Amino acid sequence: MSTSSVSKGCFVFKPSAKKKKKTTLTLEDHFMRGCEDAENSEIRFRLCHDLWDKIKTDTEALQDELNRNILDSLLDFTRKCSSTRRHSDWASQMRASEIPTAALVLGVNVPDHDMTFQSLSDLLQQSVTPHVASVQAKECGALKHLMKRVLERLMDTVVDDEEEEEAEQTRAQLNTSVHCSLSTLCAWYNTNTKKSDTGTPGKKRSSAVRDDPLQPPVVIIFKDLEAFNPKVLQDFILICSRYIERLPLMFIFGIATSPSTIQHMLPHSVTSLLCIELFQSLSCTQHLATVIDKLILAPQFPFKLNGKVLQVLISIFLYHDFSVRNFIKGIQLALLEHFHSQPLSVLCCKKKAALLNVMQLGHQDLERVRQLQSFKRYAEKQEAQEQVHLLTDDPHLKEVCQKLIKDLRKYHKNYYPTLRCLHTLTSSLPRYPLGKQIRELHLICLEKNIWENEDYQSAMKLLKMLAKDQLIALLQRCEETLQSVKSKKMKSARVQLGDTLARFKQLDTGAAESPPSVEDSITSPVKNLQKKTDLFQLQKTLLEMNESRRSKKLSPFEVLRNEALQFIDGLVKSHLSPPESQTLNEVCYYTSSATVRRHLNATPRTSIQAALNSPIYYLQNERLKTEDGVISNAAPDICIVYKLHLECGRLINLYDWLEAYATVVSAAEGNEPDSDDFGKVDDVKHARFIRAVSELEFLGFIKSTKQKTDHVARLSWGGC
């Protein structure tokens, strides 16, 4: 397919008829690649996909519900401002030059803001106005860029600048772009509103926007106000204030830190042009608590996280980004890893499907069941004959697995209501011995038997010190928690708790009719003390007082209180054992916290050192394969320089470093070691070396030092 011609020309080569079709890998193909036990990988992929769709749908509905109040308030604000403009009381409500502005404080969880602004933009376009534009600071570095983005998103057309010659040529050729100015936006807005305005014959149309009842507002959303250039923002607001009579503008500021940011960024002369109203969204910690309550602490989702994995996800949330969206992505990663790496995850589904899948297990899958730690503990507790059947009889093992799956489902149905009851009782105690949030209590229960914890014992002692009305109120909340539970044991517990509350009420009614207590009728030994007594008589009297206190009878309230707390303690010991004590818990619980931490909480320094130390894993070049500690002369310059600097001390001589580099590179070029050019530093090698050293300095491995002019200081130690 080569051509030769004296004159220049264009040659067309038609593709051959036998063109190879490119094979595109589906999500299922990616899932099955490297998947252990490929026989049931299709079923596991389908279960994983369906479960994630269910989780995603529920979390989106939950987030919409949590943001509903703030979004409804913003919609009411835009409607109110639009309605005020249309009536004659506009001048009395605000000055004509003021722009209605909503300051929306969303918090520092910046990754979640996009979802909130997308929902807000959709709701505004559906119910208030079709003219909504969202801008970000990264695309609005200058005033002309900000103006251009606003006009393009409102007018849905190409907007050009006078300074851009290419755009001028495009406008001259296509005649489809418009000039970048608010005058153009006003003309476009008036044209659009005239199309939708039917009007009445004989009635003059006023030039003022506020007299027209059919003109929707123009809403501009600044997603990240703190990141905008204050000068650009000031100029844009000043320009918009000049057009407020002709254009019904409205601003929404997305604020991550504090409302005072507006005063810090804008001078008083600019903020006086804004009519600002503050809106506060739900805090990200409250949002996370709701997501955990509805998503993690819910028996309807068969997939579970063990304590270490959940602690990793919560730690990343609390100490890194405060992003609920990233927290949910972490759950998605754990879900995918569980179904990809655990062949028995085919049983991690609804009860009926799990029982059917148990009967479809092959011999290899049943051997995996026998190798589970929880099943080994279960088998060791059985009789000798039963152990033989479990280890040799596959049909019998399937029947036992069905029973164990049912028991695991019952465990989860009883675990979460009991957990909520215990949290209700202990979340308001002084110093919060079992945590203020239910996730803290859940993490304690996942680790070990909570009744063996010292904090649990102190919490029970504090409950005994509560006043009667406080204890009754907490028990009533526990009863309400158990009302919607369908488990038989929880229904029985609710009935017993209701009887206890009824007995508490009977104490109140019978308190007035009760006879005087025995304590009041007994004369205190202190009153019997003689005015003049010796040491022996005093000691005897004090011993009598101590014995009377020990033999003091409990009041009816104290007896009933102890019974109620003993009932709660028995409920805890029956249903709050850790999941690891349950047989076949490996089917539903994902336990690899190291995998989650490695994927979500990356360590850039370790990754960079691994790439510089072993570039073969990244470049996939067999020539780079060497023994440990040996430098490959075919490696990139920065890898060679990095390996050489590992052999130096705290201060590195640049000249010696350069000579060592030139020696390695000369071997890569194929020069003989005995030749005169071997290891010689030329201009090309010198330039390559300087570039590699500069890259190492940029990555933070070395720095210049004033101790010696021709040396650099090493900042890192060790290899990978």
Number of C-alpha atoms within 10 A of each C-alpha: 3 4 5 6 6 5 5 7 6 4 8 5 6 6 7 7 6 6 7 7 6 6 6 7 8 8 10 14 13 10 17 18 11 11 18 14 15 14 12 19 23 15 15 27 21 14 19 24 17 13 20 18 12 12 18 15 11 15 18 12 12 17 17 15 11 17 17 15 13 18 23 13 13 22 17 13 17 25 18 11 19 25 17 17 24 19 13 11 12 17 12 9 12 15 13 16 18 21 24 22 23 21 21 23 19 22 20 17 20 16 14 18 20 12 14 18 18 12 15 21 21 14 17 20 13 10 10 19 19 17 18 22 19 17 18 17 17 10 11 20 14 15 16 16 15 18 19 20 20 24 22 18 17 19 18 9 12 18 21 21 18 10 8 9 11 12 16 18 11 14 17 11 9 9 10 11 17 18 17 21 16 18 13 13 19 15 12 13 20 15 11 13 14 13 8 10 12 9 11 8 6 6 7 8 12 9 11 12 20 24 15 16 13 16 23 22 22 20 26 21 22 23 23 18 23 19 14 19 16 16 12 17 20 18 13 15 17 15 12 20 19 14 16 19 17 16 24 23 21 23 22 22 21 23 26 19 14 14 17 9 13 19 11 11 18 16 12 11 10 18 18 14 19 20 17 18 13 12 18 14 16 14 14 19 15 12 17 20 16 17 20 17 15 17 19 21 21 17 19 15 18 19 24 26 20 21 21 17 23 24 16 19 21 18 15 18 20 13 8 11 17 23 23 22 19 18 23 19 15 22 22 17 15 24 21 18 18 26 28 22 15 19 21 23 25 24 22 26 22 15 17 9 12 19 19 12 18 21 15 12 18 13 11 10 16 20 14 14 23 18 11 16 15 17 20 16 13 15 18 11 10 12 9 11 8 14 16 12 13 21 16 12 13 17 14 13 19 20 13 14 22 18 12 17 22 15 15 19 16 16 19 19 21 21 24 20 24 24 20 20 21 21 21 19 20 23 18 14 17 10 10 13 19 24 19 17 13 20 21 13 20 23 18 16 20 19 15 17 15 22 17 10 13 11 15 16 13 12 19 19 12 14 18 14 9 13 9 13 10 12 18 17 13 18 22 15 14 23 21 14 16 21 13 11 16 11 15 12 15 21 16 12 18 19 15 15 20 17 12 19 20 11 13 18 12 11 15 11 10 10 10 9 8 9 8 9 10 10 12 8 8 9 10 13 13 12 8 9 13 10 6 7 9 8 8 8 12 15 11 10 15 14 12 15 14 11 10 15 11 9 8 11 13 9 10 11 14 13 11 17 20 13 13 18 17 13 16 21 15 13 20 19 15 13 19 25 19 19 23 16 13 18 21 25 21 23 23 25 22 25 18 15 18 13 14 20 16 10 11 17 15 11 11 9 14 12 12 14 17 15 16 22 21 21 19 16 13 10 11 10 12 10 11 18 17 13 8 8 10 9 20 21 20 18 23 14 21 19 22 22 24 19 20 16 23 17 10 12 11 14 19 20 16 16 11 11 18 19 17 17 23 21 18 21 24 19 16 13 11 9 15 12 12 7 9 9 13 18 21 13 19 10 8 9 19 15 12 15 23 17 14 19 24 15 15 18 17 11 12 13 18 21 17 15 13 9 10 12 10 13 19 20 19 20 12 13 11 7 13 13
